[in-house]
Amino acid sequence: MTLDKVRKHIAATVLSVFLLGTAAGQARAAGPGVPSAPPAPAATQTVPAASTTADETSAREVQYGQRETQTPQAADFTGGAVGLFIGGSTLAVVLLIVLLVILL
C-alpha cells in the first residue's frame, strides 16, 4: 500500500468513528431497558376558549404595567456584553475538518 492509500483509509476510519460512534452512543442510551411513556389520552386535551386567552393577556399587560411603574430604572437597561461560545461539538467538528484536510 502506498502512503496516499493509507491516509485515505485513516481519514475514512476517523470520519466513520465520529459519525457512527455518536449514533451508537445515542442508541445505547435509549436502549431497551428504558420504558417509553404512553401517549396522553385525547379526551384530557382541551383547547382554551378565545376569551380566556384574551383575559390572560390583558391581566399580564396590567401586571407588566404595574412593574414598570414600580421600577422606572428598568427602562434604562441596555443588556450585557455580547459573547461568543464555542462548544465541544463545534470544536470537534473543526478539528475533524482540519484533520481531514491534513490527511488528504
Gaussian input, Z-matrix of N, CA and C with variables (Angstrom, degrees):
# hf/3-21g

backbone

0 1
 N
 C     1     B1
 C     2     B2     1     A1
 N     3     B3     2     A2     1     D1
 C     4     B4     3     A3     2     D2
 C     5     B5     4     A4     3     D3
 N     6     B6     5     A5     4     D4
 C     7     B7     6     A6     5     D5
 C     8     B8     7     A7     6     D6
 N     9     B9     8     A8     7     D7
 C    10    B10     9     A9     8     D8
 C    11    B11    10    A10     9     D9
 N    12    B12    11    A11    10    D10
 C    13    B13    12    A12    11    D11
 C    14    B14    13    A13    12    D12
 N    15    B15    14    A14    13    D13
 C    16    B16    15    A15    14    D14
 C    17    B17    16    A16    15    D15
 N    18    B18    17    A17    16    D16
 C    19    B19    18    A18    17    D17
 C    20    B20    19    A19    18    D18
 N    21    B21    20    A20    19    D19
 C    22    B22    21    A21    20    D20
 C    23    B23    22    A22    21    D21
 N    24    B24    23    A23    22    D22
 C    25    B25    24    A24    23    D23
 C    26    B26    25    A25    24    D24
 N    27    B27    26    A26    25    D25
 C    28    B28    27    A27    26    D26
 C    29    B29    28    A28    27    D27
 N    30    B30    29    A29    28    D28
 C    31    B31    30    A30    29    D29
 C    32    B32    31    A31    30    D30
 N    33    B33    32    A32    31    D31
 C    34    B34    33    A33    32    D32
 C    35    B35    34    A34    33    D33
 N    36    B36    35    A35    34    D34
 C    37    B37    36    A36    35    D35
 C    38    B38    37    A37    36    D36
 N    39    B39    38    A38    37    D37
 C    40    B40    39    A39    38    D38
 C    41    B41    40    A40    39    D39
 N    42    B42    41    A41    40    D40
 C    43    B43    42    A42    41    D41
 C    44    B44    43    A43    42    D42
 N    45    B45    44    A44    43    D43
 C    46    B46    45    A45    44    D44
 C    47    B47    46    A46    45    D45
 N    48    B48    47    A47    46    D46
 C    49    B49    48    A48    47    D47
 C    50    B50    49    A49    48    D48
 N    51    B51    50    A50    49    D49
 C    52    B52    51    A51    50    D50
 C    53    B53    52    A52    51    D51
 N    54    B54    53    A53    52    D52
 C    55    B55    54    A54    53    D53
 C    56    B56    55    A55    54    D54
 N    57    B57    56    A56    55    D55
 C    58    B58    57    A57    56    D56
 C    59    B59    58    A58    57    D57
 N    60    B60    59    A59    58    D58
 C    61    B61    60    A60    59    D59
 C    62    B62    61    A61    60    D60
 N    63    B63    62    A62    61    D61
 C    64    B64    63    A63    62    D62
 C    65    B65    64    A64    63    D63
 N    66    B66    65    A65    64    D64
 C    67    B67    66    A66    65    D65
 C    68    B68    67    A67    66    D66
 N    69    B69    68    A68    67    D67
 C    70    B70    69    A69    68    D68
 C    71    B71    70    A70    69    D69
 N    72    B72    71    A71    70    D70
 C    73    B73    72    A72    71    D71
 C    74    B74    73    A73    72    D72
 N    75    B75    74    A74    73    D73
 C    76    B76    75    A75    74    D74
 C    77    B77    76    A76    75    D75
 N    78    B78    77    A77    76    D76
 C    79    B79    78    A78    77    D77
 C    80    B80    79    A79    78    D78
 N    81    B81    80    A80    79    D79
 C    82    B82    81    A81    80    D80
 C    83    B83    82    A82    81    D81
 N    84    B84    83    A83    82    D82
 C    85    B85    84    A84    83    D83
 C    86    B86    85    A85    84    D84
 N    87    B87    86    A86    85    D85
 C    88    B88    87    A87    86    D86
 C    89    B89    88    A88    87    D87
 N    90    B90    89    A89    88    D88
 C    91    B91    90    A90    89    D89
 C    92    B92    91    A91    90    D90
 N    93    B93    92    A92    91    D91
 C    94    B94    93    A93    92    D92
 C    95    B95    94    A94    93    D93
 N    96    B96    95    A95    94    D94
 C    97    B97    96    A96    95    D95
 C    98    B98    97    A97    96    D96
 N    99    B99    98    A98    97    D97
 C   100   B100    99    A99    98    D98
 C   101   B101   100   A100    99    D99
 N   102   B102   101   A101   100   D100
 C   103   B103   102   A102   101   D101
 C   104   B104   103   A103   102   D102
 N   105   B105   104   A104   103   D103
 C   106   B106   105   A105   104   D104
 C   107   B107   106   A106   105   D105
 N   108   B108   107   A107   106   D106
 C   109   B109   108   A108   107   D107
 C   110   B110   109   A109   108   D108
 N   111   B111   110   A110   109   D109
 C   112   B112   111   A111   110   D110
 C   113   B113   112   A112   111   D111
 N   114   B114   113   A113   112   D112
 C   115   B115   114   A114   113   D113
 C   116   B116   115   A115   114   D114
 N   117   B117   116   A116   115   D115
 C   118   B118   117   A117   116   D116
 C   119   B119   118   A118   117   D117
 N   120   B120   119   A119   118   D118
 C   121   B121   120   A120   119   D119
 C   122   B122   121   A121   120   D120
 N   123   B123   122   A122   121   D121
 C   124   B124   123   A123   122   D122
 C   125   B125   124   A124   123   D123
 N   126   B126   125   A125   124   D124
 C   127   B127   126   A126   125   D125
 C   128   B128   127   A127   126   D126
 N   129   B129   128   A128   127   D127
 C   130   B130   129   A129   128   D128
 C   131   B131   130   A130   129   D129
 N   132   B132   131   A131   130   D130
 C   133   B133   132   A132   131   D131
 C   134   B134   133   A133   132   D132
 N   135   B135   134   A134   133   D133
 C   136   B136   135   A135   134   D134
 C   137   B137   136   A136   135   D135
 N   138   B138   137   A137   136   D136
 C   139   B139   138   A138   137   D137
 C   140   B140   139   A139   138   D138
 N   141   B141   140   A140   139   D139
 C   142   B142   141   A141   140   D140
 C   143   B143   142   A142   141   D141
 N   144   B144   143   A143   142   D142
 C   145   B145   144   A144   143   D143
 C   146   B146   145   A145   144   D144
 N   147   B147   146   A146   145   D145
 C   148   B148   147   A147   146   D146
 C   149   B149   148   A148   147   D147
 N   150   B150   149   A149   148   D148
 C   151   B151   150   A150   149   D149
 C   152   B152   151   A151   150   D150
 N   153   B153   152   A152   151   D151
 C   154   B154   153   A153   152   D152
 C   155   B155   154   A154   153   D153
 N   156   B156   155   A155   154   D154
 C   157   B157   156   A156   155   D155
 C   158   B158   157   A157   156   D156
 N   159   B159   158   A158   157   D157
 C   160   B160   159   A159   158   D158
 C   161   B161   160   A160   159   D159
 N   162   B162   161   A161   160   D160
 C   163   B163   162   A162   161   D161
 C   164   B164   163   A163   162   D162
 N   165   B165   164   A164   163   D163
 C   166   B166   165   A165   164   D164
 C   167   B167   166   A166   165   D165
 N   168   B168   167   A167   166   D166
 C   169   B169   168   A168   167   D167
 C   170   B170   169   A169   168   D168
 N   171   B171   170   A170   169   D169
 C   172   B172   171   A171   170   D170
 C   173   B173   172   A172   171   D171
 N   174   B174   173   A173   172   D172
 C   175   B175   174   A174   173   D173
 C   176   B176   175   A175   174   D174
 N   177   B177   176   A176   175   D175
 C   178   B178   177   A177   176   D176
 C   179   B179   178   A178   177   D177
 N   180   B180   179   A179   178   D178
 C   181   B181   180   A180   179   D179
 C   182   B182   181   A181   180   D180
 N   183   B183   182   A182   181   D181
 C   184   B184   183   A183   182   D182
 C   185   B185   184   A184   183   D183
 N   186   B186   185   A185   184   D184
 C   187   B187   186   A186   185   D185
 C   188   B188   187   A187   186   D186
 N   189   B189   188   A188   187   D187
 C   190   B190   189   A189   188   D188
 C   191   B191   190   A190   189   D189
 N   192   B192   191   A191   190   D190
 C   193   B193   192   A192   191   D191
 C   194   B194   193   A193   192   D192
 N   195   B195   194   A194   193   D193
 C   196   B196   195   A195   194   D194
 C   197   B197   196   A196   195   D195
 N   198   B198   197   A197   196   D196
 C   199   B199   198   A198   197   D197
 C   200   B200   199   A199   198   D198
 N   201   B201   200   A200   199   D199
 C   202   B202   201   A201   200   D200
 C   203   B203   202   A202   201   D201
 N   204   B204   203   A203   202   D202
 C   205   B205   204   A204   203   D203
 C   206   B206   205   A205   204   D204
 N   207   B207   206   A206   205   D205
 C   208   B208   207   A207   206   D206
 C   209   B209   208   A208   207   D207
 N   210   B210   209   A209   208   D208
 C   211   B211   210   A210   209   D209
 C   212   B212   211   A211   210   D210
 N   213   B213   212   A212   211   D211
 C   214   B214   213   A213   212   D212
 C   215   B215   214   A214   213   D213
 N   216   B216   215   A215   214   D214
 C   217   B217   216   A216   215   D215
 C   218   B218   217   A217   216   D216
 N   219   B219   218   A218   217   D217
 C   220   B220   219   A219   218   D218
 C   221   B221   220   A220   219   D219
 N   222   B222   221   A221   220   D220
 C   223   B223   222   A222   221   D221
 C   224   B224   223   A223   222   D222
 N   225   B225   224   A224   223   D223
 C   226   B226   225   A225   224   D224
 C   227   B227   226   A226   225   D225
 N   228   B228   227   A227   226   D226
 C   229   B229   228   A228   227   D227
 C   230   B230   229   A229   228   D228
 N   231   B231   230   A230   229   D229
 C   232   B232   231   A231   230   D230
 C   233   B233   232   A232   231   D231
 N   234   B234   233   A233   232   D232
 C   235   B235   234   A234   233   D233
 C   236   B236   235   A235   234   D234
 N   237   B237   236   A236   235   D235
 C   238   B238   237   A237   236   D236
 C   239   B239   238   A238   237   D237
 N   240   B240   239   A239   238   D238
 C   241   B241   240   A240   239   D239
 C   242   B242   241   A241   240   D240
 N   243   B243   242   A242   241   D241
 C   244   B244   243   A243   242   D242
 C   245   B245   244   A244   243   D243
 N   246   B246   245   A245   244   D244
 C   247   B247   246   A246   245   D245
 C   248   B248   247   A247   246   D246
 N   249   B249   248   A248   247   D247
 C   250   B250   249   A249   248   D248
 C   251   B251   250   A250   249   D249
 N   252   B252   251   A251   250   D250
 C   253   B253   252   A252   251   D251
 C   254   B254   253   A253   252   D252
 N   255   B255   254   A254   253   D253
 C   256   B256   255   A255   254   D254
 C   257   B257   256   A256   255   D255
 N   258   B258   257   A257   256   D256
 C   259   B259   258   A258   257   D257
 C   260   B260   259   A259   258   D258
 N   261   B261   260   A260   259   D259
 C   262   B262   261   A261   260   D260
 C   263   B263   262   A262   261   D261
 N   264   B264   263   A263   262   D262
 C   265   B265   264   A264   263   D263
 C   266   B266   265   A265   264   D264
 N   267   B267   266   A266   265   D265
 C   268   B268   267   A267   266   D266
 C   269   B269   268   A268   267   D267
 N   270   B270   269   A269   268   D268
 C   271   B271   270   A270   269   D269
 C   272   B272   271   A271   270   D270
 N   273   B273   272   A272   271   D271
 C   274   B274   273   A273   272   D272
 C   275   B275   274   A274   273   D273
 N   276   B276   275   A275   274   D274
 C   277   B277   276   A276   275   D275
 C   278   B278   277   A277   276   D276
 N   279   B279   278   A278   277   D277
 C   280   B280   279   A279   278   D278
 C   281   B281   280   A280   279   D279
 N   282   B282   281   A281   280   D280
 C   283   B283   282   A282   281   D281
 C   284   B284   283   A283   282   D282
 N   285   B285   284   A284   283   D283
 C   286   B286   285   A285   284   D284
 C   287   B287   286   A286   285   D285
 N   288   B288   287   A287   286   D286
 C   289   B289   288   A288   287   D287
 C   290   B290   289   A289   288   D288
 N   291   B291   290   A290   289   D289
 C   292   B292   291   A291   290   D290
 C   293   B293   292   A292   291   D291
 N   294   B294   293   A293   292   D292
 C   295   B295   294   A294   293   D293
 C   296   B296   295   A295   294   D294
 N   297   B297   296   A296   295   D295
 C   298   B298   297   A297   296   D296
 C   299   B299   298   A298   297   D297
 N   300   B300   299   A299   298   D298
 C   301   B301   300   A300   299   D299
 C   302   B302   301   A301   300   D300
 N   303   B303   302   A302   301   D301
 C   304   B304   303   A303   302   D302
 C   305   B305   304   A304   303   D303
 N   306   B306   305   A305   304   D304
 C   307   B307   306   A306   305   D305
 C   308   B308   307   A307   306   D306
 N   309   B309   308   A308   307   D307
 C   310   B310   309   A309   308   D308
 C   311   B311   310   A310   309   D309

   B1=1.4511
   B2=1.5244
   B3=1.3034
   B4=1.4553
   B5=1.5265
   B6=1.2928
   B7=1.4579
   B8=1.5283
   B9=1.3194
   B10=1.4649
   B11=1.5282
   B12=1.3293
   B13=1.4626
   B14=1.5265
   B15=1.3063
   B16=1.4624
   B17=1.5247
   B18=1.3145
   B19=1.4690
   B20=1.5191
   B21=1.3275
   B22=1.4604
   B23=1.5254
   B24=1.3185
   B25=1.4618
   B26=1.5223
   B27=1.3085
   B28=1.4651
   B29=1.5240
   B30=1.3174
   B31=1.4677
   B32=1.5283
   B33=1.3256
   B34=1.4664
   B35=1.5216
   B36=1.3112
   B37=1.4601
   B38=1.5174
   B39=1.3238
   B40=1.4601
   B41=1.5252
   B42=1.3119
   B43=1.4560
   B44=1.5252
   B45=1.3143
   B46=1.4612
   B47=1.5237
   B48=1.3207
   B49=1.4677
   B50=1.5170
   B51=1.3205
   B52=1.4575
   B53=1.5213
   B54=1.3190
   B55=1.4580
   B56=1.5220
   B57=1.3130
   B58=1.4500
   B59=1.5203
   B60=1.3012
   B61=1.4536
   B62=1.5115
   B63=1.3192
   B64=1.4628
   B65=1.5155
   B66=1.3219
   B67=1.4604
   B68=1.5179
   B69=1.3197
   B70=1.4633
   B71=1.5233
   B72=1.3097
   B73=1.4592
   B74=1.5140
   B75=1.3147
   B76=1.4559
   B77=1.5159
   B78=1.3190
   B79=1.4557
   B80=1.5240
   B81=1.3109
   B82=1.4561
   B83=1.5237
   B84=1.3252
   B85=1.4546
   B86=1.5237
   B87=1.3098
   B88=1.4619
   B89=1.5163
   B90=1.3187
   B91=1.4613
   B92=1.5202
   B93=1.3348
   B94=1.4542
   B95=1.5196
   B96=1.3312
   B97=1.4508
   B98=1.5187
   B99=1.2945
   B100=1.4592
   B101=1.5232
   B102=1.3367
   B103=1.4621
   B104=1.5215
   B105=1.3035
   B106=1.4623
   B107=1.5223
   B108=1.3118
   B109=1.4601
   B110=1.5184
   B111=1.3332
   B112=1.4639
   B113=1.5284
   B114=1.3165
   B115=1.4677
   B116=1.5211
   B117=1.3256
   B118=1.4593
   B119=1.5222
   B120=1.3265
   B121=1.4666
   B122=1.5207
   B123=1.3101
   B124=1.4614
   B125=1.5152
   B126=1.3165
   B127=1.4629
   B128=1.5264
   B129=1.3175
   B130=1.4570
   B131=1.5223
   B132=1.3131
   B133=1.4561
   B134=1.5232
   B135=1.3288
   B136=1.4536
   B137=1.5166
   B138=1.3082
   B139=1.4540
   B140=1.5223
   B141=1.3452
   B142=1.4637
   B143=1.5277
   B144=1.3024
   B145=1.4540
   B146=1.5205
   B147=1.3099
   B148=1.4651
   B149=1.5233
   B150=1.3425
   B151=1.4574
   B152=1.5203
   B153=1.3376
   B154=1.4588
   B155=1.5200
   B156=1.3067
   B157=1.4491
   B158=1.5285
   B159=1.3054
   B160=1.4642
   B161=1.5183
   B162=1.3484
   B163=1.4626
   B164=1.5263
   B165=1.3399
   B166=1.4617
   B167=1.5209
   B168=1.3277
   B169=1.4598
   B170=1.5234
   B171=1.3161
   B172=1.4670
   B173=1.5242
   B174=1.3347
   B175=1.4607
   B176=1.5372
   B177=1.3056
   B178=1.4647
   B179=1.5203
   B180=1.3219
   B181=1.4613
   B182=1.5161
   B183=1.3114
   B184=1.4596
   B185=1.5269
   B186=1.3457
   B187=1.4659
   B188=1.5278
   B189=1.3201
   B190=1.4665
   B191=1.5247
   B192=1.3109
   B193=1.4623
   B194=1.5238
   B195=1.3368
   B196=1.4626
   B197=1.5226
   B198=1.3120
   B199=1.4583
   B200=1.5270
   B201=1.3231
   B202=1.4623
   B203=1.5201
   B204=1.3182
   B205=1.4659
   B206=1.5247
   B207=1.3397
   B208=1.4629
   B209=1.5278
   B210=1.3326
   B211=1.4714
   B212=1.5256
   B213=1.3248
   B214=1.4684
   B215=1.5314
   B216=1.3341
   B217=1.4604
   B218=1.5286
   B219=1.3081
   B220=1.4607
   B221=1.5296
   B222=1.3201
   B223=1.4614
   B224=1.5272
   B225=1.3367
   B226=1.4594
   B227=1.5266
   B228=1.3145
   B229=1.4654
   B230=1.5216
   B231=1.3448
   B232=1.4661
   B233=1.5185
   B234=1.3066
   B235=1.4569
   B236=1.5074
   B237=1.3122
   B238=1.4571
   B239=1.5158
   B240=1.2939
   B241=1.4579
   B242=1.5269
   B243=1.2960
   B244=1.4562
   B245=1.5231
   B246=1.3192
   B247=1.4575
   B248=1.5148
   B249=1.3079
   B250=1.4513
   B251=1.5168
   B252=1.3143
   B253=1.4626
   B254=1.5168
   B255=1.3169
   B256=1.4570
   B257=1.5181
   B258=1.3179
   B259=1.4550
   B260=1.5113
   B261=1.3059
   B262=1.4540
   B263=1.5165
   B264=1.3318
   B265=1.4623
   B266=1.5183
   B267=1.3130
   B268=1.4546
   B269=1.5166
   B270=1.3024
   B271=1.4589
   B272=1.5282
   B273=1.3324
   B274=1.4680
   B275=1.5254
   B276=1.3256
   B277=1.4648
   B278=1.5307
   B279=1.3248
   B280=1.4651
   B281=1.5244
   B282=1.3152
   B283=1.4592
   B284=1.5288
   B285=1.3141
   B286=1.4633
   B287=1.5234
   B288=1.3110
   B289=1.4654
   B290=1.5213
   B291=1.3231
   B292=1.4653
   B293=1.5251
   B294=1.3350
   B295=1.4547
   B296=1.5265
   B297=1.3085
   B298=1.4497
   B299=1.5162
   B300=1.3284
   B301=1.4644
   B302=1.5135
   B303=1.3104
   B304=1.4714
   B305=1.5269
   B306=1.3289
   B307=1.4563
   B308=1.5268
   B309=1.2945
   B310=1.4710
   B311=1.4813
   A1=109.41
   A2=113.83
   A3=118.25
   A4=109.63
   A5=115.20
   A6=120.72
   A7=111.54
   A8=117.87
   A9=120.91
   A10=111.04
   A11=116.73
   A12=119.78
   A13=111.11
   A14=116.69
   A15=120.35
   A16=109.92
   A17=116.44
   A18=120.04
   A19=111.57
   A20=117.10
   A21=119.97
   A22=110.59
   A23=117.79
   A24=120.48
   A25=111.48
   A26=116.54
   A27=119.92
   A28=110.02
   A29=117.03
   A30=120.47
   A31=110.43
   A32=117.16
   A33=120.33
   A34=110.88
   A35=117.38
   A36=120.89
   A37=111.24
   A38=117.14
   A39=120.92
   A40=110.38
   A41=116.52
   A42=120.41
   A43=110.95
   A44=117.69
   A45=119.97
   A46=111.43
   A47=117.76
   A48=119.80
   A49=110.26
   A50=117.82
   A51=120.27
   A52=111.47
   A53=116.58
   A54=119.42
   A55=112.42
   A56=117.78
   A57=120.77
   A58=112.40
   A59=117.39
   A60=120.30
   A61=112.34
   A62=117.56
   A63=119.80
   A64=110.81
   A65=118.07
   A66=120.28
   A67=110.71
   A68=117.76
   A69=120.62
   A70=110.49
   A71=117.24
   A72=120.43
   A73=112.02
   A74=117.08
   A75=120.34
   A76=110.99
   A77=117.72
   A78=120.98
   A79=109.88
   A80=117.15
   A81=120.88
   A82=110.47
   A83=118.28
   A84=121.32
   A85=111.41
   A86=117.75
   A87=121.16
   A88=110.54
   A89=116.53
   A90=123.10
   A91=114.37
   A92=116.16
   A93=121.37
   A94=113.33
   A95=119.09
   A96=120.96
   A97=113.85
   A98=118.06
   A99=122.10
   A100=108.93
   A101=118.81
   A102=119.74
   A103=110.75
   A104=115.78
   A105=119.23
   A106=109.00
   A107=115.71
   A108=120.89
   A109=109.35
   A110=118.05
   A111=119.98
   A112=109.93
   A113=117.83
   A114=119.66
   A115=110.78
   A116=114.83
   A117=119.82
   A118=109.64
   A119=117.45
   A120=119.19
   A121=111.12
   A122=115.82
   A123=120.99
   A124=112.08
   A125=118.62
   A126=121.35
   A127=111.47
   A128=119.15
   A129=120.33
   A130=112.74
   A131=117.32
   A132=120.36
   A133=108.97
   A134=115.59
   A135=120.24
   A136=109.19
   A137=115.81
   A138=122.03
   A139=107.42
   A140=118.73
   A141=119.91
   A142=111.14
   A143=114.76
   A144=120.23
   A145=109.87
   A146=116.76
   A147=121.29
   A148=111.13
   A149=118.25
   A150=120.75
   A151=110.92
   A152=117.55
   A153=120.43
   A154=110.32
   A155=117.24
   A156=121.16
   A157=110.75
   A158=117.19
   A159=120.80
   A160=110.90
   A161=116.94
   A162=120.13
   A163=111.03
   A164=116.59
   A165=120.01
   A166=110.88
   A167=116.59
   A168=120.83
   A169=110.44
   A170=117.36
   A171=118.79
   A172=111.01
   A173=118.03
   A174=120.44
   A175=109.87
   A176=117.15
   A177=120.17
   A178=110.84
   A179=116.76
   A180=120.23
   A181=110.86
   A182=116.87
   A183=120.61
   A184=110.22
   A185=116.24
   A186=119.66
   A187=111.35
   A188=117.06
   A189=120.27
   A190=111.23
   A191=116.21
   A192=119.98
   A193=111.75
   A194=116.05
   A195=119.96
   A196=110.98
   A197=117.33
   A198=120.72
   A199=111.34
   A200=116.32
   A201=119.77
   A202=111.52
   A203=117.30
   A204=119.47
   A205=110.90
   A206=117.96
   A207=120.52
   A208=111.80
   A209=118.03
   A210=121.51
   A211=110.02
   A212=118.42
   A213=120.16
   A214=113.19
   A215=118.67
   A216=120.15
   A217=111.48
   A218=119.05
   A219=121.37
   A220=111.08
   A221=117.76
   A222=120.96
   A223=111.44
   A224=117.44
   A225=121.10
   A226=112.87
   A227=118.10
   A228=121.51
   A229=109.56
   A230=116.21
   A231=120.74
   A232=112.71
   A233=119.13
   A234=120.96
   A235=111.54
   A236=115.17
   A237=120.35
   A238=111.87
   A239=115.00
   A240=121.07
   A241=109.74
   A242=116.09
   A243=121.92
   A244=108.11
   A245=116.26
   A246=120.49
   A247=110.28
   A248=115.62
   A249=121.56
   A250=107.90
   A251=116.28
   A252=121.28
   A253=109.26
   A254=116.23
   A255=121.36
   A256=106.70
   A257=115.78
   A258=120.98
   A259=112.64
   A260=114.61
   A261=121.05
   A262=113.00
   A263=117.13
   A264=120.12
   A265=111.10
   A266=116.69
   A267=120.47
   A268=110.49
   A269=115.87
   A270=120.25
   A271=111.29
   A272=116.99
   A273=120.63
   A274=111.08
   A275=117.69
   A276=121.04
   A277=110.43
   A278=116.84
   A279=120.47
   A280=110.52
   A281=117.15
   A282=120.30
   A283=111.27
   A284=117.35
   A285=120.74
   A286=111.22
   A287=117.08
   A288=120.44
   A289=110.16
   A290=117.19
   A291=119.98
   A292=109.97
   A293=117.79
   A294=121.27
   A295=111.53
   A296=117.15
   A297=120.33
   A298=112.03
   A299=117.34
   A300=120.26
   A301=110.19
   A302=117.12
   A303=120.07
   A304=110.61
   A305=116.86
   A306=119.88
   A307=113.18
   A308=116.54
   A309=118.70
   A310=108.02
   D1=143.41
   D2=177.89
   D3=-88.58
   D4=167.85
   D5=-178.72
   D6=-64.30
   D7=-34.94
   D8=179.45
   D9=-65.16
   D10=-41.26
   D11=178.92
   D12=-66.33
   D13=-37.60
   D14=178.54
   D15=-64.99
   D16=-43.32
   D17=178.64
   D18=-61.61
   D19=-40.83
   D20=179.47
   D21=-65.87
   D22=-39.11
   D23=178.19
   D24=-66.78
   D25=-39.50
   D26=178.13
   D27=-65.69
   D28=-43.49
   D29=-179.93
   D30=-63.53
   D31=-41.91
   D32=178.97
   D33=-65.92
   D34=-38.31
   D35=179.16
   D36=-66.51
   D37=-44.66
   D38=179.52
   D39=-63.32
   D40=-42.74
   D41=179.66
   D42=-64.11
   D43=-43.48
   D44=-179.80
   D45=-67.63
   D46=-35.23
   D47=177.34
   D48=-64.49
   D49=-42.15
   D50=179.00
   D51=-65.46
   D52=-43.92
   D53=-176.58
   D54=-75.45
   D55=-45.91
   D56=-176.73
   D57=-83.64
   D58=-25.69
   D59=-179.97
   D60=-65.27
   D61=-40.92
   D62=179.07
   D63=-70.80
   D64=-37.00
   D65=178.85
   D66=-66.39
   D67=-39.84
   D68=178.46
   D69=-66.38
   D70=-37.71
   D71=178.14
   D72=-65.86
   D73=-39.00
   D74=178.04
   D75=-68.97
   D76=-38.43
   D77=179.23
   D78=-66.46
   D79=-38.19
   D80=179.54
   D81=-68.52
   D82=-36.65
   D83=-178.36
   D84=-67.03
   D85=-33.52
   D86=-179.43
   D87=-101.75
   D88=30.64
   D89=-173.77
   D90=-54.88
   D91=-175.29
   D92=-174.64
   D93=-68.57
   D94=-17.20
   D95=-179.11
   D96=-75.80
   D97=-13.15
   D98=-178.32
   D99=-89.62
   D100=115.93
   D101=179.63
   D102=-72.63
   D103=142.18
   D104=178.31
   D105=-86.58
   D106=146.73
   D107=-179.47
   D108=-78.45
   D109=135.61
   D110=178.42
   D111=-70.76
   D112=148.77
   D113=179.17
   D114=-67.92
   D115=149.47
   D116=179.75
   D117=-70.36
   D118=142.29
   D119=178.88
   D120=-64.43
   D121=144.82
   D122=-176.63
   D123=-70.20
   D124=-24.60
   D125=-176.70
   D126=-70.20
   D127=-27.85
   D128=-177.93
   D129=-82.54
   D130=-13.07
   D131=-179.97
   D132=-87.94
   D133=117.97
   D134=-179.63
   D135=-122.09
   D136=151.68
   D137=177.59
   D138=-97.73
   D139=125.17
   D140=-179.56
   D141=-67.71
   D142=149.93
   D143=179.48
   D144=-69.99
   D145=155.17
   D146=-177.75
   D147=-65.22
   D148=-34.02
   D149=-179.59
   D150=-68.08
   D151=-34.66
   D152=178.52
   D153=-65.13
   D154=-41.96
   D155=179.49
   D156=-65.18
   D157=-40.39
   D158=178.96
   D159=-65.89
   D160=-38.63
   D161=178.20
   D162=-65.29
   D163=-40.68
   D164=178.92
   D165=-65.21
   D166=-38.98
   D167=179.89
   D168=-65.19
   D169=-44.01
   D170=-179.75
   D171=-67.91
   D172=-34.06
   D173=177.80
   D174=-66.69
   D175=-38.62
   D176=177.75
   D177=-65.64
   D178=-40.83
   D179=178.88
   D180=-61.86
   D181=-39.05
   D182=178.48
   D183=-65.32
   D184=-42.57
   D185=178.69
   D186=-63.23
   D187=-42.19
   D188=178.36
   D189=-63.67
   D190=-40.07
   D191=177.94
   D192=-62.31
   D193=-41.68
   D194=178.24
   D195=-64.20
   D196=-40.17
   D197=179.05
   D198=-64.85
   D199=-39.48
   D200=179.65
   D201=-64.80
   D202=-38.49
   D203=179.76
   D204=-71.75
   D205=-29.38
   D206=179.59
   D207=-74.66
   D208=-33.25
   D209=-177.81
   D210=-127.82
   D211=85.63
   D212=-179.31
   D213=-70.44
   D214=-21.14
   D215=179.56
   D216=-70.91
   D217=-12.54
   D218=178.08
   D219=-66.17
   D220=-23.21
   D221=178.87
   D222=-68.48
   D223=-20.89
   D224=-179.47
   D225=-88.76
   D226=2.83
   D227=-177.35
   D228=-68.35
   D229=128.34
   D230=-179.19
   D231=-111.40
   D232=-8.23
   D233=179.78
   D234=93.05
   D235=171.39
   D236=-177.95
   D237=-89.21
   D238=-176.97
   D239=179.00
   D240=-73.42
   D241=151.32
   D242=179.21
   D243=-84.48
   D244=131.76
   D245=-179.50
   D246=-127.07
   D247=162.59
   D248=179.03
   D249=-119.41
   D250=123.65
   D251=-179.17
   D252=-110.17
   D253=124.01
   D254=176.67
   D255=-110.91
   D256=112.19
   D257=-177.56
   D258=-81.75
   D259=176.34
   D260=-179.25
   D261=-65.28
   D262=-35.98
   D263=179.92
   D264=-66.63
   D265=-41.76
   D266=178.31
   D267=-63.28
   D268=-42.69
   D269=179.03
   D270=-63.72
   D271=-39.78
   D272=179.19
   D273=-65.14
   D274=-41.20
   D275=179.42
   D276=-65.21
   D277=-43.23
   D278=179.25
   D279=-62.88
   D280=-43.23
   D281=178.86
   D282=-65.47
   D283=-37.05
   D284=177.45
   D285=-63.98
   D286=-42.43
   D287=179.23
   D288=-65.38
   D289=-42.41
   D290=178.49
   D291=-63.05
   D292=-40.82
   D293=178.48
   D294=-63.08
   D295=-42.62
   D296=178.90
   D297=-65.54
   D298=-38.73
   D299=178.68
   D300=-66.08
   D301=-39.10
   D302=179.91
   D303=-68.25
   D304=-43.22
   D305=-176.17
   D306=-74.05
   D307=-31.42
   D308=-179.05
   D309=-97.50

